[in-house]
Amino acid sequence: MPRSTMIARVSDGLPLAASVDDEQTETDLAEYKQQAKLIFRRLTTSAEPKCSIESGKCNLHYVISNGIVYLTITDKSYPRKLAFSYLDEISKEFERSYAEEAFKPALRPYAFVKFDTFIQRTKRLYQDSRTMANAKGGALDKLNEDLQDVTRIMTKNMEDLLWRGDSLDRMSTMSTSLRDESLKYRKAARNINLQALYRKWAPVGVLGFMFLILLWWKFW
């Protein structure tokens, strides 16, 4: 299940809201919450908009929407589709409630602490696949169909960010480059297939055309 959730502004990393976790969760996730703050500091407007970051026994998933980053910490075994579906619901409700207030310059940290009520209610629905399926009937299948394919979401290892100093901006560049290369490959493959068809059927077409001319000349 989503064990903890944090919301911050991308421009300056200001924390806007977070789930109010119990003492045990605070202890268990203390290291991961520090890592989440590191991620907030490294995010910019050109960073990858959706990302999963692997770190020990947990994963940190985040979504950037309209200048706000929504991050949740889950167990490693928790399905990524559900994690990003959860973040999608959190982001939509937060924007609906606080879209204008979130960018006030004199805003204090955790100004929207009351948003925890919605976070806790949504978190309970996403405890596991069976709970969510029971709560929403057949909505889980539709939800998964509507979600962007998570295999296309960038995955990063926390060690790369901590020790190698990899930038989250660089991830966006890499992702864009991979998509561009993929498009080039598909276009090249399509051209090769067309050329193969031309080579295969062109002689037949030429012979057929010559045969038609011969028949026209003979019977005209």
WOFEN-V86742 format. One record per helix or strand. SS is the DSSP state (h for helix, s for strand). FROM is the first residue (numbers start at 0). TO is the last residue. Records with the same first field share a line. If there is no record, write none. Layout:
SS = FROM-TO / FROM-TO
//
This chain:
s = 1-8 / 14-17 / 49-54 / 57-64 / 67-74 / 153-156
h = 22-27 / 29-41 / 79-97 / 100-102 / 112-124 / 128-135 / 138-145 / 149-151 / 157-161 / 167-218
//
